[in-house]
Structure formats: C-alpha cells, structure tokens
Amino acid sequence: MAATGRLTTHVLDAALGRPAEGLAIDLFRLDGDSREHLLSVATNADGRIDGPILSGATMAAGSYELVFHAGDYLRGSGAMLTEPPFLDLIPLRFNIADAAAHYHVPLLLSPYSYSTYRGS
C-alpha cells in the first residue's frame, strides 16, 4: 500500500504579527551520521510552502531535519539584529513514525526566539 501521509510546514513572524514570506527552508533525511539533502523551498505570502514538502512515494518513515534560514529572512524583514544575528540557521530534527500520517512542523519566529510543535 502506498503512503498517503504528508509533511508540511509554515512560518509565522511573531515580531511583525504576520506570515514569514520568502523564508528559505532545506529538508534533509538523516541516517546515523549521514545527512542527505532532499530539497530546498521558500515560504509563500501566507508563510507556507506551495504543497506538501513530502507526500506519496517521497513520504517515508525515518529521521529528518528542516533547516530554516531565519537570519536571512530577519535581515530582509528590517528587524533590528546584532551582527552576527542571535538566530541564523534553525535546524529542527524530528522523526516520522507513520508514513500514512500528516506531520505538520510549524515555526513561530522572532529575532531572539522561536518555537515549534507537531501541528495538524
């Protein structure tokens, strides 16, 4: 049976109170010490990716890492930052146990903090 699950994300800029448009994100599959780059995407005007990051045949159980390019986004947003910025690349490592499930990994971002959770 083919997997029907999907992986999605979105990013909200908590400091500006709006979606984080144009934030670059890289996805990696992890296998022990190995890290395989799967794709690079950027958020749209709604702070989301146009479609799932993984779905169908690409959705598989395993360990993954999303790397959010927060520093570049925050510089572009006009945020007051130190140099180098406190937050630059934000790696989020997580596991997909059920390839048929929906895994939503959002990021709530400000220049000096972030939070995430498994959403729906």
N, C-alpha and C positions, 0 to 999 in steps of 0.2 A: 504494500500500500504506500502511495506517495505521501510525503509530508504535506500537511495543509497549514502549518503554522507560519508565523512571520515575525520578523524583528523590525521594530520601528523606534523612532526617537523624535524628540523635538526639544528646542532650547528656548527658554524664556529669559529675558534680560530683566532681572528683578530691580536693578538700579533705575532703569528707564521705564519700567512697567509696560513692556511690550515684547513681542516675539523678537528673537535674535536672528535677524535676516543676514544671510551671507556668511555664516559661521562654517568654516571648513571642518569636516569630520573624516577620520580614517578608520576603517574597520580591519582588524587583524584576527586571524584564527590562531590560537595558542595550542602548542603540543609540547609539553615539557618545557625545555629551554628554547624551542623553536617558535618563531613568530612569523606567520605568513600574511602579507598584505593582501586583502581581498578587494577592497575598493576605496575610493575617495569620493565624497559627496559634499554638498553645501546646502545649508538651510534656505528655504524659500521665504517669501514675505510673511508667512504665517509661522516661521520658526521651525518648520517641518521639512522632511525630505519628501520629494515627489514620488510617493510609493514606498513600499517596504524596502528595507536595506537587504534583508534576506527573505526569501519565500520559496515555496515549491521545492525544486531539486537542490537549491542552494542552502535551504534551511536544514541544518543538521545539529544533532546533539554535540556538545563539546564546550570548550572554553574559548572565550572571545575577549577582545579589548576594543573599545571605542576610544579614540583619541580626539578630543575636542580642542581645536585651535583657538582657545579663549583669548590669548594675548593679542593676536592679530585682529580678532573681532573687536575687542575692547578698545584698541588703538583707533580703529576705524569709526567707532561709535562716539569718539570725542571724550571718553571717560578720562578723568584725572588719574594718571598712573605713575608709579615710580618707574625708574629705568634701571635694571630690568623690571618688568611688572611682577607683582606678587604671584599672580596666576598667569601661566603661559600655556603650556600643553597640559590638558587634564585627561589622564588615562583612567578609564573605568573598566575594570575587569569583572566579568560575570560569566556564569555558566548557563547553558541551555540544556536542560534535562529532558525535555519533551519537545521534539521537533514538530509536533502537531499543535502546539500551544502558541498563543500570541505573547511575545515578550516585548514590552514597551519600556524603553530606558530613557526617560527624560532628564534634562539638566536644567536646573534653576541657577542662574549665574549672576554674580555681581563682581566688581573688581577685586574684592577681598574675600569672597566666599562662594561656595557652590553646594548644592545638594542634589541627590538623585534618589530614585526608588524604582521598584518594579511597578509600572502602571498597568493600565488595561486599555 
